[in-house]
Each structure stands twice: as structure tokens, then as C-alpha cells.
Amino acid sequence: MRHTLSETWSGLRRNASMTLAVVVTMWVSLTLFGAGLLVAQQVERLKDDWYDKVEISVFLCVADSRGGNCVPGEPATDAQRTTIEETLRSNPEVAEVFYETREQAYQQFREYYANNDPILKSTTVDMMQDSFRVKLKNPQEYQGVISAVSGLPGVQQVQDLRKFLDPMFAWLNLARWATVGLSGLLLLAAALQIGNTIRLAAYSRRREIGIMRLVGASNWYIMLPFLLESLIAAVGGALLACATLAAVEQFVIVGRAAVEIPTVRWVDWGNVGWVMASLAVVAVALSIIPTLIATRRFLRV
């Protein structure tokens, strides 16, 4: 064991600059990879929270409605309103149906724009619309409900909040995959750099390796110093990456984002711990696999 540790230290000292380059490359690539995993978990949390609040709004015709299934100058009748409500309640995808009168809509409007006098003065209760607010059992299944009521008489418009959320999540997913893709390229670069570093170290000790093979030393005994060299470099990069992600969680998410936007369920330390464990596994794999490949040709007598 003393010989193995001595050879490992000797290899690290001789290739100090390349080892440092490997550590920095692993640090950057693993940090980006971990950030991509955290972004992915944050997107899933936002989807779970926001899609659960998604509701469909069915706006009924008023006297001055234009378009939809409205007759100009005629609001939705009681019979039409009853038909719309029965259609919604009988749909198996609907969890709850709330009827909101124009007076209730106007009251909510006044509360929302309480500090905007020009808008309040220019808006009256007659400008509001009756509507049905529909909660879905599965927010992903909404097309059937929309198609069931969008063609009914008395319906001016069916509004689904998903059309506002889906583009946002599309951009978030794009950012996630861009981060993971870039980190993947950097991880590949780190693996190649580790392989080249170990290959050069093995080449400089090729005579010593040949003598050890001739006297019967096992492959693992010969490879162990090289494995430890690459493992130390990878673990160093992984520790720096974990420290960076911990700093982001503490100072950016917990210290700023969670305070300024408390309504959002941000990724927590449990998520960060899972990402750190993933980074450790990736770092070990990136240190072992290139080393085994790089030293294989030098183990032949």
C-alpha cells in the first residue's frame, strides 16, 4: 500500500498542471450538470403547483358581446346557462364548477385594481361577464372539456390558463436541456482530459510497468496508482461543484428568491443533496472509466 500511495503522490506531483486542469474542468462541468438537474426539479415543482391551480373559464354572452356563440344584443339566457352548467358537471374530467356573477367579477376586479383609480372609474359592473370557473381532475386533460362547451349557445369564450403556462414551461425546459447539454459536452471534455493525463503518466512509466508485469504484478496493483490519481482529481472537482451548488442554494435561493417570491415552492436542501449524490456518482465514473481505457494497452507484456 505504501508503494501505491507513493506512486500516486509522485504522479500527481509530476502532472500537477494537468491535474489542476482536470479539477477545474470537472468543477465547471459538474456544476453546470448539477444546475441542470436543479432546474429540472424546479420546473417539475412549478408544473405540479401551477397546473394544479389551472382552471377553465367559460365566459357567457352579454348584451354587447361580439363573436363566439352570441346573438348580437342578447345576453345568455337562463336556459342556456343551465345547459352549460349541466354539460360541465356531467363531464367526467371536471372536478368542480363555480358560477361567478358579473357582480362578483366586478368586486374581484375592484380589489385587484384598488390602487388604480383611472381604470376603476372607467369600468362598470355592466362591463363584466358571468362565467363558470371549472377545476379539472387532471389538469393535463382539458381539451375534452373545452370542446364540450365551446360550441354551446350563450358561450362567448372559453379561456384555458394552460395556453399562458405552456409557453413559459417550454422555455424553461429549453433552458434545462441547454444547460444539461452544455454540461454533457464539458463532462466529455473532462473524461478525455483525464484519459490523456493518465495515458501520459502511464507512458512515462512504461518501463517500470513492463518490469512489474514480468515479475508477476497483477493488473490491479499496477493500475491502482493511476486510478487514485484520476479519482483524486475527480473528487476535487466534485467537492468544488457541490460547494458551488450549496452556495447557490443558501445565498441565491434561500437568501433571496424564497424571501422575495415566497409563493413559489423552490428547490430545497433535499433536492440539492440528491444532486450532490448524483455528482459524486458521475465524478467516480468519469475518473474510473477513462483510466481503465487509457492504461489497458500498457498492461500487455
C-alpha positions in Angstrom: 0.0 0.0 0.0 2.9 2.3 0.7 4.2 1.8 -2.8 0.8 2.6 -4.3 0.4 5.8 -2.3 4.0 6.8 -3.1 3.4 6.3 -6.8 0.1 8.2 -6.6 1.8 11.2 -5.0 4.6 11.0 -7.5 2.2 11.0 -10.4 0.2 13.9 -9.0 3.4 15.9 -8.4 4.8 15.3 -11.9 1.5 16.1 -13.6 0.4 18.9 -11.3 -0.6 21.4 -14.0 -2.7 18.8 -15.9 -4.3 17.5 -12.7 -5.3 21.1 -11.9 -6.7 21.5 -15.3 -8.8 18.3 -14.8 -10.0 19.6 -11.4 -11.1 22.9 -12.9 -12.8 21.2 -15.9 -14.6 18.8 -13.6 -15.6 21.6 -11.3 -17.2 23.7 -14.1 -18.8 20.7 -15.9 -20.2 19.1 -12.8 -21.5 22.5 -11.6 -23.4 23.0 -14.8 -24.7 19.4 -14.8 -25.9 19.9 -11.2 -27.5 23.2 -12.1 -29.3 21.5 -14.9 -30.6 18.8 -12.5 -31.8 21.5 -10.1 -33.5 23.5 -12.9 -35.3 20.3 -14.0 -36.6 19.7 -10.4 -37.6 23.3 -10.1 -39.6 23.1 -13.4 -41.4 19.9 -12.2 -42.3 21.7 -8.9 -43.7 24.7 -10.8 -45.7 22.4 -13.0 -47.1 20.5 -10.0 -48.0 23.7 -8.2 -49.3 25.7 -11.1 -51.0 23.1 -13.1 -53.0 22.1 -10.0 -54.3 25.7 -10.0 -55.2 25.7 -13.7 -58.9 26.2 -14.3 -61.0 26.8 -17.4 -63.1 29.9 -17.5 -66.3 29.8 -19.6 -67.4 33.4 -20.3 -71.1 33.9 -21.1 -72.5 36.3 -23.6 -73.6 39.8 -22.6 -75.6 42.3 -24.5 -72.6 43.9 -26.2 -70.7 40.6 -26.8 -69.2 40.0 -30.2 -68.1 36.7 -31.6 -68.4 33.2 -30.1 -71.9 31.8 -30.0 -73.5 35.1 -29.0 -76.5 36.7 -30.7 -75.7 40.5 -31.0 -77.6 42.5 -28.4 -78.8 39.5 -26.4 -77.1 38.1 -23.3 -77.1 34.4 -22.4 -80.5 33.2 -21.3 -81.2 31.2 -18.1 -81.9 28.1 -20.2 -78.5 28.4 -22.0 -76.8 29.0 -18.6 -78.4 25.8 -17.2 -77.4 23.8 -20.3 -73.8 25.0 -20.0 -73.7 24.1 -16.3 -75.2 20.7 -16.8 -72.7 20.0 -19.6 -69.8 20.9 -17.3 -71.0 19.0 -14.3 -71.6 15.8 -16.3 -68.2 15.8 -17.8 -66.0 13.1 -16.1 -62.9 15.3 -16.3 -64.5 18.1 -14.3 -63.8 18.2 -10.5 -65.7 21.3 -9.5 -67.8 24.0 -11.2 -68.2 27.5 -9.7 -70.6 30.1 -11.1 -69.4 33.7 -10.9 -71.8 36.5 -11.4 -70.9 39.8 -13.0 -71.2 41.4 -9.6 -68.7 39.0 -8.1 -66.4 39.5 -11.0 -66.6 43.3 -10.6 -65.9 43.0 -6.9 -62.7 41.0 -7.6 -61.8 43.5 -10.3 -62.1 46.4 -7.9 -59.9 44.5 -5.3 -57.3 43.8 -7.9 -57.1 47.4 -9.2 -57.7 49.0 -5.9 -54.8 51.4 -6.4 -55.6 52.3 -10.0 -58.3 55.0 -10.0 -58.4 55.6 -13.7 -59.2 52.0 -14.5 -61.8 51.8 -11.7 -63.6 54.9 -12.9 -63.8 53.7 -16.5 -65.1 50.3 -15.6 -68.7 49.5 -14.5 -70.4 46.3 -13.4 -72.3 46.1 -16.7 -69.0 45.6 -18.5 -68.3 42.4 -16.5 -69.3 38.9 -17.7 -70.9 36.0 -15.9 -68.7 33.0 -16.1 -68.2 29.4 -14.9 -64.9 28.5 -13.3 -64.0 24.9 -13.9 -61.5 22.9 -11.8 -60.2 19.7 -13.6 -59.4 16.4 -12.0 -56.4 16.1 -14.2 -55.1 19.5 -15.5 -53.4 17.7 -18.4 -56.8 16.6 -19.7 -58.5 19.8 -20.7 -59.2 19.6 -24.4 -62.3 17.4 -23.9 -63.9 20.0 -21.6 -63.1 22.9 -23.9 -64.6 21.1 -26.9 -67.7 20.1 -25.0 -68.7 23.7 -24.1 -67.1 25.9 -26.7 -69.8 25.4 -29.2 -72.8 25.8 -26.9 -75.2 28.7 -27.4 -74.6 31.5 -24.9 -70.8 30.9 -24.7 -68.7 33.8 -25.9 -65.2 32.5 -25.0 -63.6 29.5 -23.2 -60.2 30.5 -21.7 -57.7 28.0 -20.5 -54.8 29.2 -18.4 -52.5 26.5 -19.9 -52.1 28.5 -23.0 -50.2 31.0 -20.9 -48.3 28.5 -18.9 -47.2 26.1 -21.6 -45.0 28.6 -23.5 -43.3 29.5 -20.2 -42.6 25.9 -19.4 -41.4 25.3 -23.0 -38.8 28.0 -22.4 -37.9 26.6 -19.0 -37.5 23.1 -20.5 -35.3 24.6 -23.3 -33.1 26.2 -20.7 -32.9 23.0 -18.7 -31.9 20.9 -21.8 -29.4 23.6 -22.9 -27.7 23.5 -19.5 -27.6 19.7 -19.4 -26.4 19.5 -23.0 -23.6 22.0 -22.4 -22.6 20.3 -19.2 -22.6 17.0 -21.1 -20.1 18.3 -23.6 -17.9 19.6 -20.7 -18.1 16.3 -18.9 -17.0 14.6 -22.1 -14.1 17.0 -22.3 -13.2 16.2 -18.7 -13.3 12.5 -19.4 -11.0 12.9 -22.4 -8.6 15.1 -20.4 -8.5 12.5 -17.6 -7.7 9.8 -20.2 -4.9 11.9 -21.8 -3.4 12.7 -18.4 -3.4 9.1 -17.3 -2.1 8.0 -20.7 0.9 10.4 -20.5 1.6 9.3 -16.9 1.5 5.6 -17.9 3.7 6.3 -20.9 6.3 8.0 -18.8 6.3 4.9 -16.5 6.1 2.3 -19.3 9.4 0.6 -18.5 8.5 0.3 -14.8 5.1 -1.1 -15.7 6.8 -3.7 -18.0 9.1 -4.8 -15.3 6.2 -5.1 -12.8 4.3 -7.2 -15.3 7.3 -9.5 -15.9 7.7 -10.2 -12.2 4.0 -11.1 -11.9 2.4 -8.0 -10.5 -1.4 -8.0 -11.0 -3.2 -5.6 -13.3 -5.0 -4.0 -10.3 -1.7 -3.5 -8.5 -0.3 -1.7 -11.5 -3.4 0.4 -12.2 -4.3 1.4 -8.7 -1.9 4.4 -8.5 -3.4 5.7 -11.8 -6.9 5.1 -10.6 -6.2 7.0 -7.4 -4.7 9.9 -9.4 -7.8 10.3 -11.5 -10.1 9.7 -8.6 -8.4 12.5 -6.5 -8.8 14.9 -9.4 -12.4 14.0 -10.0 -13.3 14.1 -6.3 -11.6 17.5 -6.0 -13.8 18.8 -8.9 -16.9 17.2 -7.4 -16.3 18.8 -4.0 -15.9 22.2 -5.6 -19.1 21.7 -7.6 -21.0 20.6 -4.5 -19.7 23.7 -2.6 -20.8 25.9 -5.5 -24.3 24.4 -5.6 -24.6 24.7 -1.8 -23.6 28.4 -2.1 -26.3 29.0 -4.8 -28.9 27.3 -2.6 -28.0 29.2 0.5 -27.4 32.7 -0.9 -29.5 32.8 -4.1 -32.5 30.6 -3.4 -32.9 30.6 0.4 -31.5 34.0 1.0 -33.0 35.9 -1.9 -35.5 34.1 -4.1 -37.5 32.4 -1.3 -37.7 35.7 0.5 -38.7 37.9 -2.4 -41.1 35.3 -4.0 -42.5 33.3 -1.1 -45.4 32.0 -3.2 -43.1 29.7 -5.2 -42.1 26.3 -3.9 -38.3 26.5 -4.5 -35.9 23.6 -4.6 -34.7 22.8 -1.1 -31.7 21.2 0.6 -33.2 17.7 -0.1 -33.1 18.4 -3.8 -29.5 19.8 -3.5 -28.4 16.7 -1.5 -29.8 14.4 -4.3 -28.0 16.4 -6.9 -24.7 16.2 -4.9 -25.0 12.5 -4.6 -25.6 12.3 -8.4 -22.5 14.4 -9.0 -20.4 12.1 -6.8 -21.5 9.1 -8.9 -20.8 10.9 -12.2 -17.4 12.0 -10.9 -16.3 8.5 -9.9 -17.5 7.1 -13.2 -15.6 9.8 -15.1 -12.4 9.0 -13.2 -12.5 5.2 -13.4 -13.7 4.5 -17.0 -11.2 6.7 -18.9 -8.4 5.4 -16.6 -9.2 1.8 -17.4 -9.3 2.5 -21.1 -6.1 4.6 -21.1 -4.0 2.1 -19.1 -5.2 -1.1 -20.8 -2.6 -1.0 -23.6 0.3 -0.6 -21.2 -0.6 -3.8 -19.3 0.3 -6.1 -22.1 3.7 -7.7 -21.7 
